[in-house]
Amino acid sequence: MPEPETDYRLDDIDRRILYALMQDGRNTTAASIADTVNVSGATVRNRIQNLEERGILRGYTAHVDFERAGGKLVNLYLCNVPIPEREALAHRSRAIPGVVNVRTLMTGRENLHVVAIGEHTKDLQRVSRNLSQLGIEIEDEDLIEDEFFSPYTPFGPDDDQQTDEPDDFISLTGQANIIQLTVRSKAPIAGHSLEEASDQGILDNNTLVIGIERDDQELTPHGNTVVHPDDIVTVLSRKNTDGTALEIFRGSNAEPAER
């Protein structure tokens, strides 16, 4: 994979191409994208190649329902690793049989997420042992029930289009969810630090901000970290998602929070 070029900036055509591929990467053709963007199919193909070479478009991954594909178990391990060894341990954990996804986070704890597939619980226990043998501390683990994806709205044809659905959602057993949301300007938490939001009751004890992406940076959330509009936040919610968690970061459509 090429090293990312941080000085490259996407234009409207790039963003529309990425949006279309995030919607349906399998069935979307260069010709169909060209029709919506008003450029030639050759231009779209050249742009896609350019995005791939620059490491922006990193691949096309199949989303498999492993329960239907033989009743297999999907487990998420929330792990702690030393920051200097995070990248190396992430690559080593990918080599463990059954591991299908590894994500590194900028947080101090639970900064490595590992997803593994097993036919039986003993397969998942084997993965746990292998992670521990690498020196990776498993903070928590749970079975993934389902996973949902949406394209990134600002890359779409209408930047003002907003939905009440999370950008990304992983449902865990035990009434816990990992949610990724884009903060709206009139969200109750916008403009507040995490400590202020907790003190004022905006954030409760069941909702934990575990990651913040702002522009080209991934921030480690601390108590004094202020949440800005357009931040992409990753939230661990240890309760059923009934819309409350969404309102904290999106605001209520019926009665938007005034700032």
Short mmCIF file of the C-alpha atoms (twelve columns), coordinates in Angstrom:
data_MODEL
# 
_entry.id   MODEL 
# 
loop_
_atom_site.group_PDB 
_atom_site.id 
_atom_site.type_symbol 
_atom_site.label_atom_id 
_atom_site.label_alt_id 
_atom_site.label_comp_id 
_atom_site.label_asym_id 
_atom_site.label_seq_id 
_atom_site.Cartn_x 
_atom_site.Cartn_y 
_atom_site.Cartn_z 
_atom_site.pdbx_PDB_model_num 
ATOM 1   C CA . MET A 1   0.000   0.000   0.000   1 
ATOM 2   C CA . PRO A 2   1.504   3.385   -0.996  1 
ATOM 3   C CA . GLU A 3   2.281   5.902   1.714   1 
ATOM 4   C CA . PRO A 4   -0.532  8.490   1.943   1 
ATOM 5   C CA . GLU A 5   0.156   11.948  0.521   1 
ATOM 6   C CA . THR A 6   -1.118  14.372  3.118   1 
ATOM 7   C CA . ASP A 7   -0.759  17.369  0.788   1 
ATOM 8   C CA . TYR A 8   -3.296  16.017  -1.709  1 
ATOM 9   C CA . ARG A 9   -6.752  17.582  -1.525  1 
ATOM 10  C CA . LEU A 10  -9.878  16.005  -2.946  1 
ATOM 11  C CA . ASP A 11  -11.968 18.003  -5.396  1 
ATOM 12  C CA . ASP A 12  -15.723 17.631  -6.022  1 
ATOM 13  C CA . ILE A 13  -15.210 14.931  -8.652  1 
ATOM 14  C CA . ASP A 14  -13.028 12.859  -6.315  1 
ATOM 15  C CA . ARG A 15  -15.579 13.170  -3.516  1 
ATOM 16  C CA . ARG A 16  -18.492 12.156  -5.745  1 
ATOM 17  C CA . ILE A 17  -16.552 9.125   -6.989  1 
ATOM 18  C CA . LEU A 18  -15.776 8.012   -3.439  1 
ATOM 19  C CA . TYR A 19  -19.404 8.552   -2.394  1 
ATOM 20  C CA . ALA A 20  -20.654 6.355   -5.263  1 
ATOM 21  C CA . LEU A 21  -18.165 3.592   -4.435  1 
ATOM 22  C CA . MET A 22  -19.110 3.688   -0.741  1 
ATOM 23  C CA . GLN A 23  -22.777 3.317   -1.716  1 
ATOM 24  C CA . ASP A 24  -22.217 0.186   -3.823  1 
ATOM 25  C CA . GLY A 25  -18.662 -0.599  -4.827  1 
ATOM 26  C CA . ARG A 26  -19.601 -3.835  -6.521  1 
ATOM 27  C CA . ASN A 27  -22.278 -2.657  -8.945  1 
ATOM 28  C CA . THR A 28  -21.105 0.908   -9.574  1 
ATOM 29  C CA . THR A 29  -19.336 1.385   -12.920 1 
ATOM 30  C CA . ALA A 30  -17.189 4.228   -14.201 1 
ATOM 31  C CA . ALA A 31  -19.875 4.960   -16.783 1 
ATOM 32  C CA . SER A 32  -22.641 5.273   -14.171 1 
ATOM 33  C CA . ILE A 33  -20.490 7.593   -12.035 1 
ATOM 34  C CA . ALA A 34  -19.629 9.643   -15.116 1 
ATOM 35  C CA . ASP A 35  -23.333 10.199  -15.805 1 
ATOM 36  C CA . THR A 36  -23.927 11.694  -12.359 1 
ATOM 37  C CA . VAL A 37  -20.719 13.771  -12.246 1 
ATOM 38  C CA . ASN A 38  -20.931 15.009  -15.859 1 
ATOM 39  C CA . VAL A 39  -17.465 13.857  -16.906 1 
ATOM 40  C CA . SER A 40  -16.276 11.088  -19.215 1 
ATOM 41  C CA . GLY A 41  -15.903 7.479   -18.158 1 
ATOM 42  C CA . ALA A 42  -12.170 7.733   -18.907 1 
ATOM 43  C CA . THR A 43  -11.882 10.630  -16.450 1 
ATOM 44  C CA . VAL A 44  -13.575 8.585   -13.736 1 
ATOM 45  C CA . ARG A 45  -11.289 5.599   -14.359 1 
ATOM 46  C CA . ASN A 46  -8.218  7.853   -14.226 1 
ATOM 47  C CA . ARG A 47  -9.439  9.472   -11.011 1 
ATOM 48  C CA . ILE A 48  -10.061 6.066   -9.393  1 
ATOM 49  C CA . GLN A 49  -6.550  4.931   -10.350 1 
ATOM 50  C CA . ASN A 50  -5.117  8.148   -8.928  1 
ATOM 51  C CA . LEU A 51  -7.028  7.710   -5.655  1 
ATOM 52  C CA . GLU A 52  -5.770  4.127   -5.394  1 
ATOM 53  C CA . GLU A 53  -2.154  5.092   -6.094  1 
ATOM 54  C CA . ARG A 54  -2.252  7.841   -3.470  1 
ATOM 55  C CA . GLY A 55  -3.586  5.418   -0.848  1 
ATOM 56  C CA . ILE A 56  -6.891  7.277   -0.457  1 
ATOM 57  C CA . LEU A 57  -8.997  4.517   -1.986  1 
ATOM 58  C CA . ARG A 58  -7.553  1.576   -0.087  1 
ATOM 59  C CA . GLY A 59  -9.619  -1.350  -1.341  1 
ATOM 60  C CA . TYR A 60  -12.975 -2.955  -2.003  1 
ATOM 61  C CA . THR A 61  -14.102 -5.247  0.800   1 
ATOM 62  C CA . ALA A 62  -16.953 -7.756  0.798   1 
ATOM 63  C CA . HIS A 63  -19.370 -7.409  3.731   1 
ATOM 64  C CA . VAL A 64  -20.144 -11.018 4.679   1 
ATOM 65  C CA . ASP A 65  -22.936 -12.205 6.982   1 
ATOM 66  C CA . PHE A 66  -20.985 -14.977 8.696   1 
ATOM 67  C CA . GLU A 67  -24.028 -16.201 10.624  1 
ATOM 68  C CA . ARG A 68  -25.753 -17.049 7.354   1 
ATOM 69  C CA . ALA A 69  -22.505 -18.346 5.907   1 
ATOM 70  C CA . GLY A 70  -22.429 -21.387 8.162   1 
ATOM 71  C CA . GLY A 71  -23.431 -19.988 11.540  1 
ATOM 72  C CA . LYS A 72  -19.971 -18.712 12.420  1 
ATOM 73  C CA . LEU A 73  -19.276 -16.462 15.427  1 
ATOM 74  C CA . VAL A 74  -17.907 -12.935 14.991  1 
ATOM 75  C CA . ASN A 75  -16.033 -11.584 18.005  1 
ATOM 76  C CA . LEU A 76  -14.657 -8.122  18.786  1 
ATOM 77  C CA . TYR A 77  -11.637 -7.840  21.081  1 
ATOM 78  C CA . LEU A 78  -10.981 -4.433  22.686  1 
ATOM 79  C CA . CYS A 79  -7.268  -4.456  23.434  1 
ATOM 80  C CA . ASN A 80  -4.587  -2.315  25.034  1 
ATOM 81  C CA . VAL A 81  -1.107  -2.076  23.508  1 
ATOM 82  C CA . PRO A 82  1.832   0.266   24.149  1 
ATOM 83  C CA . ILE A 83  1.668   3.228   21.749  1 
ATOM 84  C CA . PRO A 84  5.186   2.684   20.300  1 
ATOM 85  C CA . GLU A 85  4.313   -0.950  19.480  1 
ATOM 86  C CA . ARG A 86  0.750   -0.347  18.259  1 
ATOM 87  C CA . GLU A 87  1.370   -0.565  14.519  1 
ATOM 88  C CA . ALA A 88  3.716   -3.549  14.753  1 
ATOM 89  C CA . LEU A 89  1.322   -5.495  16.999  1 
ATOM 90  C CA . ALA A 90  -1.586  -4.631  14.704  1 
ATOM 91  C CA . HIS A 91  0.213   -6.258  11.775  1 
ATOM 92  C CA . ARG A 92  1.240   -9.272  13.851  1 
ATOM 93  C CA . SER A 93  -2.317  -9.801  15.106  1 
ATOM 94  C CA . ARG A 94  -3.575  -9.822  11.486  1 
ATOM 95  C CA . ALA A 95  -1.529  -12.994 10.941  1 
ATOM 96  C CA . ILE A 96  -3.514  -14.926 13.579  1 
ATOM 97  C CA . PRO A 97  -5.812  -17.465 11.845  1 
ATOM 98  C CA . GLY A 98  -9.427  -16.280 12.093  1 
ATOM 99  C CA . VAL A 99  -8.628  -12.557 12.418  1 
ATOM 100 C CA . VAL A 100 -10.348 -10.612 9.626   1 
ATOM 101 C CA . ASN A 101 -10.053 -6.997  10.732  1 
ATOM 102 C CA . VAL A 102 -7.709  -4.925  12.901  1 
ATOM 103 C CA . ARG A 103 -8.235  -1.255  13.766  1 
ATOM 104 C CA . THR A 104 -5.831  1.015   15.646  1 
ATOM 105 C CA . LEU A 105 -7.181  3.943   17.683  1 
ATOM 106 C CA . MET A 106 -5.515  7.052   19.079  1 
ATOM 107 C CA . THR A 107 -6.942  6.482   22.568  1 
ATOM 108 C CA . GLY A 108 -4.782  5.587   25.535  1 
ATOM 109 C CA . ARG A 109 -6.716  2.403   26.328  1 
ATOM 110 C CA . GLU A 110 -8.632  0.022   24.078  1 
ATOM 111 C CA . ASN A 111 -6.460  1.402   21.278  1 
ATOM 112 C CA . LEU A 112 -6.484  -1.817  19.242  1 
ATOM 113 C CA . HIS A 113 -9.700  -3.449  17.999  1 
ATOM 114 C CA . VAL A 114 -9.490  -6.966  16.579  1 
ATOM 115 C CA . VAL A 115 -12.352 -8.783  14.844  1 
ATOM 116 C CA . ALA A 116 -12.105 -12.569 14.488  1 
ATOM 117 C CA . ILE A 117 -14.321 -15.324 13.103  1 
ATOM 118 C CA . GLY A 118 -14.767 -18.768 14.648  1 
ATOM 119 C CA . GLU A 119 -17.023 -21.762 14.224  1 
ATOM 120 C CA . HIS A 120 -17.010 -22.494 17.963  1 
ATOM 121 C CA . THR A 121 -16.114 -20.644 21.157  1 
ATOM 122 C CA . LYS A 122 -12.870 -22.642 21.349  1 
ATOM 123 C CA . ASP A 123 -11.770 -20.953 18.107  1 
ATOM 124 C CA . LEU A 124 -12.293 -17.547 19.703  1 
ATOM 125 C CA . GLN A 125 -10.486 -18.688 22.842  1 
ATOM 126 C CA . ARG A 126 -7.529  -19.688 20.642  1 
ATOM 127 C CA . VAL A 127 -7.467  -16.186 19.166  1 
ATOM 128 C CA . SER A 128 -7.499  -14.754 22.704  1 
ATOM 129 C CA . ARG A 129 -4.503  -16.880 23.653  1 
ATOM 130 C CA . ASN A 130 -2.598  -15.897 20.518  1 
ATOM 131 C CA . LEU A 131 -3.247  -12.202 21.176  1 
ATOM 132 C CA . SER A 132 -2.035  -12.585 24.752  1 
ATOM 133 C CA . GLN A 133 1.107   -14.390 23.565  1 
ATOM 134 C CA . LEU A 134 1.921   -11.342 21.441  1 
ATOM 135 C CA . GLY A 135 1.823   -9.201  24.573  1 
ATOM 136 C CA . ILE A 136 -1.578  -7.713  23.757  1 
ATOM 137 C CA . GLU A 137 -3.828  -7.055  26.767  1 
ATOM 138 C CA . ILE A 138 -7.504  -7.808  26.100  1 
ATOM 139 C CA . GLU A 139 -9.602  -5.247  27.971  1 
ATOM 140 C CA . ASP A 140 -12.991 -6.588  26.879  1 
ATOM 141 C CA . GLU A 141 -14.562 -8.731  24.180  1 
ATOM 142 C CA . ASP A 142 -18.028 -9.375  22.850  1 
ATOM 143 C CA . LEU A 143 -19.867 -11.065 20.008  1 
ATOM 144 C CA . ILE A 144 -20.861 -8.773  17.130  1 
ATOM 145 C CA . GLU A 145 -24.525 -9.122  16.236  1 
ATOM 146 C CA . ASP A 146 -24.630 -6.983  13.087  1 
ATOM 147 C CA . GLU A 147 -22.872 -4.155  11.302  1 
ATOM 148 C CA . PHE A 148 -24.227 -1.339  9.124   1 
ATOM 149 C CA . PHE A 149 -22.503 1.107   6.773   1 
ATOM 150 C CA . SER A 150 -23.437 4.339   5.023   1 
ATOM 151 C CA . PRO A 151 -21.518 6.541   2.585   1 
ATOM 152 C CA . TYR A 152 -19.972 9.739   3.948   1 
ATOM 153 C CA . THR A 153 -22.684 12.362  3.330   1 
ATOM 154 C CA . PRO A 154 -20.423 15.409  2.646   1 
ATOM 155 C CA . PHE A 155 -18.976 13.526  -0.352  1 
ATOM 156 C CA . GLY A 156 -22.481 13.132  -1.836  1 
ATOM 157 C CA . PRO A 157 -24.287 15.262  -4.415  1 
ATOM 158 C CA . ASP A 158 -25.879 17.484  -1.753  1 
ATOM 159 C CA . ASP A 159 -23.655 18.543  1.152   1 
ATOM 160 C CA . ASP A 160 -26.720 19.826  3.001   1 
ATOM 161 C CA . GLN A 161 -28.365 16.417  2.955   1 
ATOM 162 C CA . GLN A 162 -28.385 15.014  6.477   1 
ATOM 163 C CA . THR A 163 -29.905 11.845  7.861   1 
ATOM 164 C CA . ASP A 164 -30.741 10.728  11.361  1 
ATOM 165 C CA . GLU A 165 -28.779 7.501   10.950  1 
ATOM 166 C CA . PRO A 166 -25.234 6.974   12.253  1 
ATOM 167 C CA . ASP A 167 -22.394 6.979   9.719   1 
ATOM 168 C CA . ASP A 168 -21.273 3.582   11.000  1 
ATOM 169 C CA . PHE A 169 -22.775 1.235   13.577  1 
ATOM 170 C CA . ILE A 170 -21.583 -1.993  15.203  1 
ATOM 171 C CA . SER A 171 -24.046 -3.750  17.481  1 
ATOM 172 C CA . LEU A 172 -22.522 -5.862  20.258  1 
ATOM 173 C CA . THR A 173 -24.261 -8.382  22.440  1 
ATOM 174 C CA . GLY A 174 -24.937 -7.235  25.987  1 
ATOM 175 C CA . GLN A 175 -26.739 -4.031  24.908  1 
ATOM 176 C CA . ALA A 176 -23.579 -2.244  23.766  1 
ATOM 177 C CA . ASN A 177 -22.940 -0.450  20.486  1 
ATOM 178 C CA . ILE A 178 -20.041 1.271   18.761  1 
ATOM 179 C CA . ILE A 179 -21.386 4.217   16.762  1 
ATOM 180 C CA . GLN A 180 -19.646 6.634   14.418  1 
ATOM 181 C CA . LEU A 181 -21.321 10.007  13.963  1 
ATOM 182 C CA . THR A 182 -20.660 13.359  12.341  1 
ATOM 183 C CA . VAL A 183 -21.339 16.176  14.825  1 
ATOM 184 C CA . ARG A 184 -23.858 18.754  13.614  1 
ATOM 185 C CA . SER A 185 -23.541 22.446  14.364  1 
ATOM 186 C CA . LYS A 186 -26.646 22.519  16.612  1 
ATOM 187 C CA . ALA A 187 -25.906 19.299  18.480  1 
ATOM 188 C CA . PRO A 188 -26.091 19.679  22.299  1 
ATOM 189 C CA . ILE A 189 -22.444 18.638  22.692  1 
ATOM 190 C CA . ALA A 190 -21.024 20.965  20.015  1 
ATOM 191 C CA . GLY A 191 -18.726 23.584  21.541  1 
ATOM 192 C CA . HIS A 192 -18.438 21.753  24.878  1 
ATOM 193 C CA . SER A 193 -15.498 19.855  26.274  1 
ATOM 194 C CA . LEU A 194 -16.145 16.241  27.213  1 
ATOM 195 C CA . GLU A 195 -15.799 17.183  30.887  1 
ATOM 196 C CA . GLU A 196 -18.350 19.993  30.525  1 
ATOM 197 C CA . ALA A 197 -20.720 17.690  28.654  1 
ATOM 198 C CA . SER A 198 -20.460 15.148  31.467  1 
ATOM 199 C CA . ASP A 199 -20.954 17.751  34.218  1 
ATOM 200 C CA . GLN A 200 -24.010 19.202  32.447  1 
ATOM 201 C CA . GLY A 201 -25.590 15.786  31.899  1 
ATOM 202 C CA . ILE A 202 -25.223 15.871  28.109  1 
ATOM 203 C CA . LEU A 203 -23.041 12.755  28.291  1 
ATOM 204 C CA . ASP A 204 -24.045 10.040  30.735  1 
ATOM 205 C CA . ASN A 205 -21.961 7.265   32.234  1 
ATOM 206 C CA . ASN A 206 -23.118 4.826   29.547  1 
ATOM 207 C CA . THR A 207 -21.786 6.900   26.640  1 
ATOM 208 C CA . LEU A 208 -18.015 7.056   26.083  1 
ATOM 209 C CA . VAL A 209 -16.291 8.995   23.300  1 
ATOM 210 C CA . ILE A 210 -13.384 6.757   22.224  1 
ATOM 211 C CA . GLY A 211 -12.206 8.592   19.116  1 
ATOM 212 C CA . ILE A 212 -12.458 11.936  17.322  1 
ATOM 213 C CA . GLU A 213 -11.472 12.612  13.717  1 
ATOM 214 C CA . ARG A 214 -11.064 16.288  12.812  1 
ATOM 215 C CA . ASP A 215 -9.931  17.344  9.333   1 
ATOM 216 C CA . ASP A 216 -6.843  15.188  8.693   1 
ATOM 217 C CA . GLN A 217 -6.163  14.440  12.362  1 
ATOM 218 C CA . GLU A 218 -7.242  11.667  14.724  1 
ATOM 219 C CA . LEU A 219 -7.487  13.070  18.237  1 
ATOM 220 C CA . THR A 220 -7.219  11.233  21.533  1 
ATOM 221 C CA . PRO A 221 -10.261 12.298  23.588  1 
ATOM 222 C CA . HIS A 222 -9.539  13.806  27.008  1 
ATOM 223 C CA . GLY A 223 -11.709 15.654  29.488  1 
ATOM 224 C CA . ASN A 224 -10.633 19.033  28.126  1 
ATOM 225 C CA . THR A 225 -11.176 18.025  24.479  1 
ATOM 226 C CA . VAL A 226 -13.799 20.313  22.917  1 
ATOM 227 C CA . VAL A 227 -16.160 18.696  20.403  1 
ATOM 228 C CA . HIS A 228 -16.467 20.762  17.219  1 
ATOM 229 C CA . PRO A 229 -19.155 20.708  14.506  1 
ATOM 230 C CA . ASP A 230 -18.183 18.342  11.648  1 
ATOM 231 C CA . ASP A 231 -16.020 16.230  13.973  1 
ATOM 232 C CA . ILE A 232 -16.400 12.515  13.293  1 
ATOM 233 C CA . VAL A 233 -16.764 10.884  16.705  1 
ATOM 234 C CA . THR A 234 -16.606 7.204   17.588  1 
ATOM 235 C CA . VAL A 235 -18.784 6.407   20.597  1 
ATOM 236 C CA . LEU A 236 -19.132 3.324   22.783  1 
ATOM 237 C CA . SER A 237 -22.699 3.253   24.102  1 
ATOM 238 C CA . ARG A 238 -23.373 0.656   26.780  1 
ATOM 239 C CA . LYS A 239 -27.136 0.719   26.330  1 
ATOM 240 C CA . ASN A 240 -29.737 0.194   23.628  1 
ATOM 241 C CA . THR A 241 -29.557 2.892   20.968  1 
ATOM 242 C CA . ASP A 242 -33.005 4.527   21.177  1 
ATOM 243 C CA . GLY A 243 -32.022 7.782   19.490  1 
ATOM 244 C CA . THR A 244 -30.684 9.470   22.644  1 
ATOM 245 C CA . ALA A 245 -27.053 8.926   21.667  1 
ATOM 246 C CA . LEU A 246 -27.787 10.270  18.194  1 
ATOM 247 C CA . GLU A 247 -29.410 13.434  19.568  1 
ATOM 248 C CA . ILE A 248 -26.320 14.263  21.647  1 
ATOM 249 C CA . PHE A 249 -24.199 14.555  18.507  1 
ATOM 250 C CA . ARG A 250 -26.841 15.287  15.860  1 
ATOM 251 C CA . GLY A 251 -29.477 17.279  17.725  1 
ATOM 252 C CA . SER A 252 -33.250 16.841  17.526  1 
ATOM 253 C CA . ASN A 253 -34.862 17.562  14.163  1 
ATOM 254 C CA . ALA A 254 -38.054 18.582  15.893  1 
ATOM 255 C CA . GLU A 255 -36.435 21.032  18.305  1 
ATOM 256 C CA . PRO A 256 -32.838 21.788  17.335  1 
ATOM 257 C CA . ALA A 257 -30.660 22.841  20.228  1 
ATOM 258 C CA . GLU A 258 -29.997 26.592  20.101  1 
ATOM 259 C CA . ARG A 259 -26.437 27.797  20.612  1 
# 
